[in-house]
């Protein structure tokens, strides 16, 4: 007796090999994509995605190498200052946090919280 098999994605009846799971490559790809969306996001992916977003935001606002931006502007775009790749301490003891080549330093100017954005320089090694 032969068991009837259906495509795991579209439920169409399958023809051919007995161990076949999908009717075509589209259904296989769509099924795998659907499963990955339903499974919880891995910690590595969360961190990597946040670092990429932080870098994109910092790069977008730091065109000249050094600029000051209100913190609320960056935070509204999804910037999270807890995610950074490394840091650099200047001679005054200020610690700049970096997301790859783009750095930020929290300051208070005229009673408002801001970030001083900088770009990595050779002397920072």
Z-matrix of the N, CA and C atoms (Angstrom, degrees):
N
C 1 1.453
C 2 1.526 1 109.37
N 3 1.326 2 116.71 1 133.24
C 4 1.456 3 122.96 2 -176.94
C 5 1.527 4 110.05 3 -101.19
N 6 1.335 5 116.79 4 132.04
C 7 1.466 6 122.18 5 -179.84
C 8 1.527 7 108.85 6 -83.64
N 9 1.330 8 116.19 7 136.51
C 10 1.457 9 121.06 8 177.77
C 11 1.530 10 108.57 9 -79.11
N 12 1.324 11 116.37 10 130.89
C 13 1.461 12 121.19 11 179.60
C 14 1.523 13 110.03 12 -113.02
N 15 1.342 14 114.96 13 145.92
C 16 1.458 15 121.26 14 176.98
C 17 1.514 16 109.32 15 -121.64
N 18 1.321 17 115.58 16 152.29
C 19 1.458 18 122.41 17 175.57
C 20 1.525 19 108.30 18 -60.76
N 21 1.316 20 117.64 19 133.79
C 22 1.461 21 121.63 20 -178.99
C 23 1.521 22 112.59 21 -66.09
N 24 1.325 23 117.75 22 -21.51
C 25 1.465 24 119.97 23 -177.74
C 26 1.536 25 112.17 24 -97.25
N 27 1.323 26 116.88 25 -53.80
C 28 1.475 27 119.51 26 -172.86
C 29 1.533 28 113.94 27 -104.51
N 30 1.315 29 116.81 28 -5.72
C 31 1.469 30 123.87 29 177.69
C 32 1.530 31 114.29 30 67.29
N 33 1.324 32 117.74 31 15.43
C 34 1.468 33 119.64 32 174.50
C 35 1.523 34 109.09 33 -70.67
N 36 1.313 35 115.56 34 152.88
C 37 1.461 36 120.79 35 178.02
C 38 1.529 37 109.49 36 -69.11
N 39 1.332 38 115.22 37 134.28
C 40 1.466 39 120.57 38 -177.75
C 41 1.524 40 110.92 39 -94.09
N 42 1.317 41 115.34 40 144.83
C 43 1.462 42 122.34 41 176.87
C 44 1.514 43 107.57 42 -124.42
N 45 1.298 44 116.87 43 144.04
C 46 1.460 45 120.13 44 177.62
C 47 1.514 46 111.02 45 116.20
N 48 1.307 47 115.81 46 -137.94
C 49 1.466 48 121.47 47 -176.47
C 50 1.530 49 111.59 48 -58.34
N 51 1.314 50 115.40 49 149.77
C 52 1.466 51 120.25 50 -177.93
C 53 1.525 52 112.33 51 -73.82
N 54 1.320 53 116.71 52 -22.36
C 55 1.471 54 119.15 53 -179.46
C 56 1.529 55 112.68 54 -97.84
N 57 1.304 56 117.94 55 12.35
C 58 1.457 57 122.72 56 179.93
C 59 1.525 58 109.91 57 -68.06
N 60 1.354 59 117.52 58 137.11
C 61 1.465 60 121.40 59 -177.09
C 62 1.526 61 113.45 60 -112.84
N 63 1.323 62 117.01 61 -23.98
C 64 1.467 63 121.64 62 -175.51
C 65 1.517 64 109.34 63 -131.80
N 66 1.330 65 115.67 64 152.63
C 67 1.463 66 118.33 65 -179.26
C 68 1.532 67 111.74 66 -80.83
N 69 1.349 68 118.11 67 -26.61
C 70 1.470 69 120.67 68 177.35
C 71 1.535 70 109.98 69 -159.17
N 72 1.325 71 116.16 70 178.30
C 73 1.461 72 120.81 71 -178.22
C 74 1.526 73 112.55 72 -65.96
N 75 1.326 74 117.15 73 -32.57
C 76 1.465 75 120.54 74 177.97
C 77 1.529 76 110.42 75 -60.40
N 78 1.326 77 116.76 76 -47.87
C 79 1.465 78 120.53 77 -179.62
C 80 1.531 79 111.11 78 -65.01
N 81 1.317 80 116.91 79 -38.42
C 82 1.470 81 120.01 80 178.35
C 83 1.524 82 110.27 81 -62.07
N 84 1.319 83 116.60 82 -47.30
C 85 1.457 84 121.72 83 -179.56
C 86 1.524 85 111.44 84 -64.71
N 87 1.318 86 117.19 85 -44.77
C 88 1.463 87 122.11 86 -179.70
C 89 1.524 88 110.89 87 -63.53
N 90 1.325 89 117.18 88 -39.27
C 91 1.460 90 121.40 89 179.31
C 92 1.530 91 110.63 90 -65.22
N 93 1.336 92 116.83 91 -45.19
C 94 1.467 93 121.00 92 179.60
C 95 1.525 94 110.74 93 -63.80
N 96 1.323 95 117.56 94 -40.25
C 97 1.463 96 122.01 95 178.61
C 98 1.528 97 110.22 96 -63.74
N 99 1.320 98 116.31 97 -44.26
C 100 1.465 99 121.41 98 179.80
C 101 1.527 100 110.57 99 -62.03
N 102 1.303 101 117.72 100 -43.01
C 103 1.475 102 121.54 101 178.96
C 104 1.517 103 111.16 102 -64.39
N 105 1.336 104 117.47 103 -40.74
C 106 1.465 105 119.56 104 -178.96
C 107 1.524 106 111.11 105 -67.47
N 108 1.344 107 117.50 106 -32.07
C 109 1.462 108 121.54 107 177.97
C 110 1.531 109 111.36 108 -70.83
N 111 1.314 110 117.09 109 -32.53
C 112 1.461 111 121.26 110 -178.25
C 113 1.523 112 112.61 111 -79.76
N 114 1.329 113 117.16 112 -27.17
C 115 1.464 114 119.81 113 -178.81
C 116 1.531 115 109.98 114 -77.85
N 117 1.334 116 117.06 115 148.58
C 118 1.470 117 119.04 116 -178.87
C 119 1.530 118 111.00 117 -64.05
N 120 1.330 119 114.55 118 144.77
C 121 1.459 120 120.18 119 -178.67
C 122 1.528 121 109.80 120 -67.13
N 123 1.311 122 115.75 121 133.77
C 124 1.461 123 119.78 122 179.74
C 125 1.520 124 110.00 123 -70.99
N 126 1.316 125 116.80 124 150.41
C 127 1.458 126 122.70 125 -178.93
C 128 1.531 127 110.91 126 -56.66
N 129 1.332 128 116.19 127 -43.13
C 130 1.460 129 120.73 128 179.42
C 131 1.531 130 110.73 129 -57.13
N 132 1.324 131 116.50 130 -44.10
C 133 1.464 132 120.58 131 -178.83
C 134 1.520 133 111.35 132 -66.08
N 135 1.338 134 117.48 133 -38.90
C 136 1.462 135 120.69 134 178.06
C 137 1.523 136 110.67 135 -60.88
N 138 1.322 137 116.03 136 -47.54
C 139 1.469 138 120.75 137 -179.24
C 140 1.520 139 110.37 138 -64.29
N 141 1.321 140 116.88 139 -47.51
C 142 1.465 141 121.31 140 -178.69
C 143 1.525 142 111.17 141 -60.97
N 144 1.318 143 117.28 142 -43.90
C 145 1.467 144 120.75 143 179.69
C 146 1.520 145 111.54 144 -64.79
N 147 1.333 146 117.60 145 -39.56
C 148 1.460 147 120.18 146 179.56
C 149 1.522 148 111.26 147 -68.46
N 150 1.340 149 117.18 148 -39.59
C 151 1.470 150 120.21 149 177.01
C 152 1.527 151 110.73 150 -62.10
N 153 1.314 152 116.73 151 -42.60
C 154 1.469 153 120.62 152 178.67
C 155 1.527 154 110.98 153 -62.74
N 156 1.335 155 116.67 154 -42.39
C 157 1.458 156 120.60 155 179.05
C 158 1.527 157 110.59 156 -65.81
N 159 1.339 158 117.13 157 -45.55
C 160 1.464 159 120.48 158 178.36
C 161 1.525 160 110.84 159 -57.80
N 162 1.332 161 117.21 160 -45.31
C 163 1.469 162 120.96 161 -179.41
C 164 1.522 163 110.61 162 -62.08
N 165 1.312 164 116.48 163 -44.18
C 166 1.466 165 121.17 164 -179.32
C 167 1.532 166 110.60 165 -60.47
N 168 1.327 167 116.59 166 -43.94
C 169 1.462 168 121.00 167 -179.84
C 170 1.521 169 110.93 168 -65.55
N 171 1.343 170 116.92 169 -47.42
C 172 1.467 171 120.38 170 -179.78
C 173 1.527 172 111.32 171 -63.03
N 174 1.308 173 116.65 172 -41.13
C 175 1.469 174 120.79 173 178.88
C 176 1.525 175 110.66 174 -63.53
N 177 1.313 176 116.63 175 -40.64
C 178 1.460 177 120.94 176 -179.20
C 179 1.518 178 113.81 177 -64.02
N 180 1.316 179 117.07 178 -32.59
C 181 1.466 180 120.49 179 -178.27
C 182 1.523 181 113.43 180 -95.03
N 183 1.325 182 117.82 181 -15.99
C 184 1.462 183 120.09 182 -176.39
C 185 1.522 184 110.94 183 -108.26
N 186 1.318 185 116.28 184 75.17
C 187 1.470 186 121.26 185 -179.36
C 188 1.526 187 112.11 186 -82.59
N 189 1.346 188 117.55 187 -30.45
C 190 1.462 189 120.72 188 -173.59
C 191 1.512 190 115.56 189 -99.85
N 192 1.337 191 118.98 190 -1.29
C 193 1.451 192 120.34 191 179.67
C 194 1.514 193 113.04 192 101.38
N 195 1.339 194 117.90 193 -27.76
C 196 1.466 195 121.38 194 177.63
C 197 1.525 196 108.11 195 -154.56
N 198 1.330 197 116.27 196 122.75
C 199 1.466 198 121.43 197 -177.26
C 200 1.528 199 108.98 198 -153.94
N 201 1.327 200 116.42 199 155.19
C 202 1.457 201 121.92 200 176.54
C 203 1.530 202 109.15 201 -112.29
N 204 1.343 203 115.11 202 132.69
C 205 1.467 204 121.26 203 -178.22
C 206 1.529 205 108.33 204 -134.11
N 207 1.331 206 116.48 205 139.45
C 208 1.463 207 119.59 206 175.90
C 209 1.529 208 109.81 207 -62.46
N 210 1.318 209 115.43 208 138.89
C 211 1.466 210 119.93 209 -176.75
C 212 1.525 211 112.24 210 -61.91
N 213 1.330 212 117.00 211 -35.72
C 214 1.470 213 119.78 212 -178.61
C 215 1.525 214 112.15 213 -61.71
N 216 1.320 215 117.20 214 -31.16
C 217 1.467 216 121.08 215 179.20
C 218 1.525 217 110.10 216 -64.90
N 219 1.330 218 115.90 217 -46.89
C 220 1.462 219 119.97 218 -179.12
C 221 1.526 220 111.29 219 -69.17
N 222 1.327 221 116.44 220 -41.09
C 223 1.461 222 120.22 221 -178.01
C 224 1.522 223 111.71 222 -64.61
N 225 1.323 224 117.91 223 -36.38
C 226 1.475 225 121.18 224 178.03
C 227 1.523 226 111.69 225 -62.63
N 228 1.321 227 116.31 226 -29.53
C 229 1.464 228 120.89 227 179.87
C 230 1.527 229 112.85 228 -82.18
N 231 1.339 230 116.87 229 -4.56
C 232 1.463 231 120.30 230 178.99
C 233 1.511 232 113.96 231 104.23
N 234 1.330 233 117.88 232 6.01
C 235 1.462 234 121.63 233 178.35
C 236 1.526 235 109.37 234 -63.93
N 237 1.338 236 116.77 235 134.05
C 238 1.460 237 121.72 236 177.50
C 239 1.526 238 108.26 237 -126.63
N 240 1.347 239 117.71 238 108.57
C 241 1.466 240 120.93 239 -175.76
C 242 1.526 241 114.44 240 -67.79
N 243 1.326 242 117.78 241 -8.89
C 244 1.467 243 119.88 242 177.86
C 245 1.527 244 111.93 243 -77.81
N 246 1.316 245 117.18 244 -10.91
C 247 1.465 246 121.38 245 -178.89
C 248 1.520 247 109.36 246 -108.84
N 249 1.318 248 116.46 247 111.00
C 250 1.453 249 122.41 248 178.80
C 251 1.527 250 108.57 249 -149.25
N 252 1.329 251 116.68 250 164.10
C 253 1.460 252 120.30 251 -175.70
C 254 1.523 253 113.27 252 -98.10
N 255 1.323 254 117.69 253 -33.01
C 256 1.461 255 120.93 254 -179.98
C 257 1.524 256 109.16 255 -163.00
N 258 1.323 257 116.16 256 178.64
C 259 1.463 258 119.46 257 179.70
C 260 1.517 259 110.23 258 -138.10
N 261 1.331 260 115.57 259 165.57
C 262 1.463 261 122.81 260 176.85
C 263 1.513 262 108.08 261 -140.95
N 264 1.326 263 116.52 262 133.29
C 265 1.457 264 121.82 263 179.59
C 266 1.524 265 108.33 264 -108.05
N 267 1.349 266 116.36 265 126.30
C 268 1.469 267 119.43 266 179.60
C 269 1.531 268 110.33 267 -84.13
N 270 1.321 269 116.57 268 -179.80
C 271 1.470 270 121.49 269 -176.09
C 272 1.525 271 112.64 270 -64.84
N 273 1.325 272 117.27 271 -26.56
C 274 1.468 273 121.21 272 178.08
C 275 1.525 274 112.07 273 -79.45
N 276 1.329 275 117.04 274 -10.04
C 277 1.458 276 121.30 275 -178.90
C 278 1.513 277 114.18 276 95.72
N 279 1.328 278 117.72 277 3.01
C 280 1.460 279 121.35 278 177.07
C 281 1.529 280 109.44 279 -71.59
N 282 1.318 281 116.09 280 134.72
C 283 1.464 282 120.55 281 -179.35
C 284 1.523 283 109.60 282 -104.68
N 285 1.326 284 115.71 283 116.78
C 286 1.463 285 123.09 284 176.25
C 287 1.520 286 107.45 285 -95.58
N 288 1.320 287 116.44 286 129.57
C 289 1.459 288 121.55 287 175.94
C 290 1.522 289 108.25 288 -94.57
N 291 1.328 290 116.25 289 140.27
C 292 1.457 291 121.29 290 -176.41
C 293 1.517 292 111.79 291 -121.09
N 294 1.315 293 114.61 292 144.01
C 295 1.457 294 122.97 293 168.13
C 296 1.519 295 103.86 294 -114.98
N 297 1.316 296 114.52 295 96.21
C 298 1.459 297 122.95 296 -171.96
C 299 1.526 298 109.33 297 57.47
N 300 1.309 299 120.71 298 -115.66
C 301 1.467 300 120.61 299 -175.76
C 302 1.529 301 114.26 300 -93.19
N 303 1.327 302 117.72 301 -0.17
C 304 1.457 303 121.24 302 -178.13
C 305 1.525 304 110.32 303 -110.26
N 306 1.343 305 115.55 304 123.82
C 307 1.448 306 120.79 305 -176.37
C 308 1.520 307 112.80 306 -111.16
N 309 1.336 308 114.97 307 162.38
C 310 1.459 309 120.71 308 177.82
C 311 1.522 310 109.28 309 -146.49
N 312 1.326 311 114.57 310 148.72
C 313 1.457 312 122.20 311 -179.49
C 314 1.517 313 107.45 312 -140.23
N 315 1.340 314 117.51 313 124.42
C 316 1.458 315 121.57 314 -176.71
C 317 1.527 316 109.51 315 -77.80
N 318 1.343 317 115.40 316 129.58
C 319 1.462 318 121.20 317 177.92
C 320 1.528 319 108.96 318 -133.08
N 321 1.309 320 115.27 319 165.34
C 322 1.461 321 120.57 320 174.32
C 323 1.518 322 106.24 321 -119.92
N 324 1.322 323 115.96 322 121.15
C 325 1.465 324 122.01 323 -176.56
C 326 1.516 325 108.06 324 -130.87
N 327 1.332 326 116.68 325 121.37
C 328 1.464 327 122.90 326 -178.98
C 329 1.528 328 111.63 327 54.29
N 330 1.341 329 116.02 328 39.41
C 331 1.456 330 121.66 329 177.67
C 332 1.514 331 115.27 330 77.29
N 333 1.331 332 118.17 331 3.47
C 334 1.463 333 121.71 332 -179.65
C 335 1.524 334 109.71 333 -113.68
N 336 1.337 335 115.17 334 140.34
C 337 1.457 336 120.00 335 176.52
C 338 1.513 337 109.33 336 -78.19
N 339 1.326 338 114.08 337 130.30
C 340 1.467 339 120.54 338 -179.05
C 341 1.513 340 109.12 339 -137.06
N 342 1.315 341 114.44 340 167.80
C 343 1.460 342 121.32 341 173.34
C 344 1.520 343 108.08 342 -118.33
N 345 1.316 344 115.07 343 131.47
C 346 1.455 345 121.56 344 171.19
C 347 1.525 346 105.35 345 -89.85
N 348 1.316 347 117.09 346 117.25
C 349 1.465 348 121.40 347 -178.01
C 350 1.512 349 109.57 348 -99.28
N 351 1.311 350 116.55 349 134.59
C 352 1.460 351 122.48 350 179.34
C 353 1.520 352 109.20 351 -133.90
N 354 1.318 353 114.63 352 166.16
C 355 1.460 354 121.38 353 175.59
C 356 1.527 355 107.56 354 -113.50
N 357 1.320 356 116.85 355 143.74
C 358 1.460 357 122.36 356 -179.16
C 359 1.521 358 110.56 357 -58.01
N 360 1.335 359 115.80 358 134.74
C 361 1.463 360 122.14 359 179.52
C 362 1.526 361 109.24 360 -120.47
N 363 1.331 362 117.63 361 156.99
C 364 1.465 363 121.80 362 -178.50
C 365 1.519 364 113.46 363 -58.61
N 366 1.341 365 117.65 364 -35.07
C 367 1.461 366 120.24 365 -177.79
C 368 1.522 367 113.29 366 -70.41
N 369 1.317 368 118.08 367 -9.21
C 370 1.456 369 122.00 368 -177.62
C 371 1.536 370 113.42 369 -81.23
N 372 1.304 371 117.51 370 -0.93
C 373 1.469 372 121.19 371 -176.80
C 374 1.504 373 112.04 372 -62.51
